[in-house]
Amino acid sequence: MKTNGKRIFWGILLTLIVFLASTFAGKSFSLNNEFIPDTFITNIVMLTLSICLIWGFKKYVSYKISLPKFKKTLRPILFGLLAAIIVNIIMSIVERAFGFREIESHSAHSALSPLQFFIFIFICTPIAEEVLFRGFLQNILKPLKVKGIRLFKRHISVPVLISAVVFGLVHLIVITSGSGSIFVIRTVLFATTIGLIAGYYQEKYDNNAYAITVHMAANFVALTAVFIASLTNLGV
């Protein structure tokens, strides 16, 4: 990969192939286990293929992951939480403005118990997706990091932008589940925003653990909602 154009092309193409193959696997195969949802297959396949990509392209991908320092995780956690809250508030206002009385939520919110959501959405999904989108895609684009834009007095590099936009756009796949247009927009906007923050901290510390931390912090908002809904259904 002697040119940046080739890095972008092959990076995005291989990322999309892994994402689509993983999604197809999750929809096509089932473990026939009431506790383990089909998304677990998606995540396992995605993580496995992502590791294969990172290893196969180790000449071009410098992947690093280690236990993050607690003090350094506070800002990633805070911004992950704030991003999730702000995006949901903005989109809720938009939905109300367009006359949607019932705000559409992700199917996993009602289909999974708090424990299932914690294990398979809060933990498994961020790990699988961040290894692919930040661990592989963003890292293979590292030579482009000197270029970028200024956003809130921060340098947001081209690799961060590309990985965030691709991460957001692949979530258009929720259309196949029959989701409404507003929900699709909310999902893409949410994923892109989280991708920008996760990518920024991935690049800042050159450690995939920080991107995973941001993603988990964002999903914590949904986990809280699922837990509260569970308590409400129990009449607590």
N, C-alpha and C positions, 0 to 999 in steps of 0.2 A: 504494500500500500504506500506508494511513493507520493501520492497526491492527497490533499485533504478531501477533494471531491470523492475519491474512492473510499476513503474512511467513512464519510457521511453516507454514501450509497450502501456500502456493505454493512455498516453498523446498523442502519435503520432496517434494511432488508432482513438481516438475520434476526434482529430483535422482533420484527413483525412475525416472522416464520415461527419463532419459539412461542410467542404469545398466542398465535392462532392455533398452533399444534397443541398447546397446553389446554386451551379453551375447548378444542374439539375433543380431546381426551376426557376432560371433565364431563362433557355432555354425552359422550358415547359409552363410557364405562362406569360401572357402579360397584362399590364394595358390598352392596346389599347389607349394610350395617346401619341401623337406625340412628346411631350416635354420630357416625362419621359421614359428613355431607360430601356430595360429589365435588365441591370446590377443593377438597383436600387432594383429590387426584390432580386437579388443575395445578395446584401449588407444588405438589411433589414433582410433576413432570416439568413444570417451569423451572424449578430450582435445579433439577438434575441437568436439563438441557443448557441452562445458563452456566453452570459450572463447567460443562463440556466446552462451551464457547470460550469461556475465560481461559481454560487450559489449552484449548486448541489454538487460540490466538494470543498466547502468553507473550509472544514477541512484540505484540502491539498493545496489549492490555496489562497495565500494572495494577493488579488488584490487591488491596490491603484491607484486612479487617482485624480488629483487636478490641478488647474491652475498653470502652470509652471512660474517660475520667469524669467522675460525677459532676464536678463543678462546671465542666464544659458542656454537659448535657442539658443544663438548666435552660439556656436560651433556645436550643433546638426544640426542647419539649414545649416551652412557652409559646414559641411561634407556630409550632404545629397545632397546638390547642387553639390559639387565637385564629389561625387561618380557617380551621374547621368551623369555629363558632361564627366568624364574620361572614364566610361564604354562605352558610346555612341561613343566617339572619337576612342577608341581602336577597337570597333567592326566595325565602319565605315571604318577604315583602312584595317581591315581583309576582309571586304566585297569587297572593291576595289581591294585588292590583289587577290581575287578569281574571279575577273572579273564581279562582279555584278554592272551593270551600274546604275540601279535604286535601291536605298536602301529601303528595305521593312519597312513599318511603321505599327503601330497598327491600326486596323480597326476603333477604336474609334476616331482616329485623324481626319479622314475624315467624319465620320458619325455624329459627335456631333459638335454643335456650341460652341464657346468659353464659353458662359454662362452655357451650359449643361456640358461641360467638367469641368468647375470650380466647379459646384455643385456636380456632380455625380462621377467624377474621382479624382479631387483634394481634395475634402472634404469627401465624403461618403466612398469611397473605402479605404483610409488609416485608417479611424476610425474602419470600420468593420474588416479589415484584421489584424490590430494591436491588437484589443481586443482579437481576436482568437489566433494569433500566438505568441504574446508577453504577452498579458494579461492572457491567459489560459495556452498554451503549455509551454512557458518559465517559468512561475511562478510555475507550478506544478512540474517542474524539479529543483527548487531552491536548494534542498539538495545536488545537484551535483555541485554547483557553485564554490566550492573550487578547483575543478579539471578543467584543461583547458590547453591552449597553450599561448605562448607569441607572440604577433604580433605587430610590431611597438612599442615595449616597453610597450604594454598594455596587461593586463591579459584578454584573451577572454575565458570565462568559457564554460563548456560543455553545459549548458542550452542555452547559446547564440548561440553556434555552431549548436546544434541540431535544434533549432527553425529557424535559418537562412537557413540551408540546406533543411529542410522540406519545408520551404516557397519558396525556389528556385525551388525545384523539382515539387511542385504542379503546377507550371506555365508551366510544360510540357504539360498541358492541351491545350495550344494554338495550339498544333499539330492537334487537332480535327477541327480547323478552316481552315486547309489547308495551314498553314504558312510554309515557307521554313525553311530548317535546320539552316541556319545562323541566321535567326530571332529568332528561338526557342532558340538557344544557347545564343544569346544576352539577351533575356527575362529572362532566367534562371540565367545567370550571374548577370544581373542587380538586380533581386529580391534577390538573395543570398547576394550580396554586401550590399544592403539596409537593409536586415535582420540582418546582422552582426552589422552594425552601430546602427540601431534602438534597437537591443538587448543589445548592450553595454550601451547605455544611459538609457534604461529601467532598467537595473540592477544597474547602477551607482546611479540613483536617486530613484529607487523603485517607479516609477510613470509612468503609461502607457501614459501619455500625452507627454512625451519626445519621445517615440517611434513613436507616431502619428505625432509629429512635424517633425521628420527626414523623414518619409514617404511622408508627404506633401511637404517638401522641394525638395525631389527628383522628385515628380510629377510636381513641378512648372516648371521644364525645358520643359516637354511635354506641359504644359499649355501655355507656352510662344510660343512654336512652332505652336500650334493650333491657337493662336491669330494672329501671324504673317501671317500664311497661309490664315486666314480669311481676313486680310487687303489686302493681295496680290490679292485674288479673287475679292475683291471689287474695285481693281485698285487704292488703296491708295498709 
